[in-house]
Amino acid sequence: MICRPALSRGSQLALRRQGAAKLAQRGYAAVASPKASYEPTTIAGVKVASRDDNGPTTRLAIVAKAGTRYEPLPGLTVGLEAFAFKNTQKRSALRINRETELLGGQLNAYHTREALVLQANFLREDLPYFTELLAEVLSQTRYTTHEYHEEVVNVIRQKQAKLDAAAIALDAAHSVAFHNGLGAPLYPTPSTPISSYLDENSVAAFADATFTKGTIAVVADGASESGLSKWIEPFFKTVPAQPSSALPAAASKYYGGEQRIAKASGNSVVLAFPGAALGANQPETAVLVGLLGGESTIKWSPGFSLLSNAATAAPGATANATNFAYSDAGLLTIQINGSAGAVRKVAEESVKALRSVAEGGVSQENLVKAIAKAKFNLLSGSEVSGTGLVHAGANLIHGGKPLQVAETIKALEGVNADKLKAAAKTLLEGKASVASVGDLHVLPFAEDLGLKV
Amino acid sequence: MSVAPSFYNAVSKRPWLANMLKPLAGWYANAAGYRQLGLKADDLLVEEDEAVLKALGRLSPKESYDRIYRIRRATQLSLQQKILPKNEWTKAEEDVPYLSPILAQVYAEAKEKHALDTLTVLKKH
């Protein structure tokens, strides 16, 4: 270990402190709250949403319109995801990874049903490097045959092996709810015949069709706008403006129905109803999700939420409500996982809980708690867990505006018991989508639960 | 590391030398005898090597099949102390490197990996 001279150490500290002071500095007249919403702009033909809280790290993501909804052949999205950060014309995959490690960055590629996200998390001053890297991955990846056989296929197989009953049930519920498009599985199961569709050439063709300026959005959290406009313009020159062939995209339609899949390990039941789309003015759905809840937010108690109370009736199962919001449709799901007997019991209790909401059995106190929970879900989602990044990008590539936090919060506060009751009633009167995966001898049919399919 | 020790790069940079040596190279390849057994020069690369095995794995199914066919035919001929009829000998224009470009790529990857594994980070501050 080499000790640095005391003088240099002192000057280093001083420098660092000065930088920190600059970051934290705020004039008395400046607005106190950090900008919670992403600001949309267009830089050199690329849609950009950015938010800057002057923190020391940056999250930069490319959100491409290449989710499973838009894949022309099964498996292409997962193929494209696995090909992210592989050999490019300029450098090898190994070099990309080692250089990123040296800069202390993290690279990540994942997908949702609508978007493929290539994300880099790094220190604020490394913005030029990672902007160049992401643009290079978009336009100059080589999609080589040997990488496909040596790496991509194995990664896909490993991820397929990890699919559990919960993931399969959620895919099945989407499949009966939307059939094509949004109904395509988020991750194809090992029994899905993707090998006849998926190879390096079909992935490269899909990349050509989706990695264009019109179908991607750059989302930056913690990068200055001047930096973005300076670096995006030169590096994204290589990204084509228009795809050679546009991808088909039909509007989503809700069908509903029931699907039952036998599986030896794990049990899961998903009860799904039409939910709120991205940017739809349906605050009651968010409040209903808050009220149904599932995971307790306090220790040693099931809390107030209806589903966690329902789950106490049968130990060994957990229930959770989520609204999956997509650009033109939404799916409100109640997912129950656990041992078969407990899942059956909790599924029955969950439907009872939903029915009690539809009959107006929600106390004022619980309503206040549910609204508070909905607000927290919204804010923590956009701040902490990073879902805000994906949502902002997904909104941009579909031509909408990023989530306006202040307005949405106001809408949530306006929800009253009557609205909630009406919303729950519509859900129960419409067609549900029910998926059961696991021990089918025990798991209930939708009919037994009292749901229409 | 290179695929095989060769003066090729040094010679090809000097056209006069390349032109002078070309007939000699053609004569040497014919005299080496592998063409009379229907083999290509890249079939002679030693297979018992990690890098070559990796490169062989990257051949297309058709190339891989053809390679095995040529090697089996040559083995059989060698066993019978025969050579192919003259019209079936490998022609000079067919004797193209199909494996060595891939092998060079594999070596380049290993070299890059070694360089990255042993690099020294110089801190700016």
Interface residues (C-beta under 8 A of the other chain):
Chain A: Q12 S92 L94 R95 R98 L102 T145 H146 H149 E150
Chain B: G57 R58 S60 E109 E112 K113 L116 V121 H125
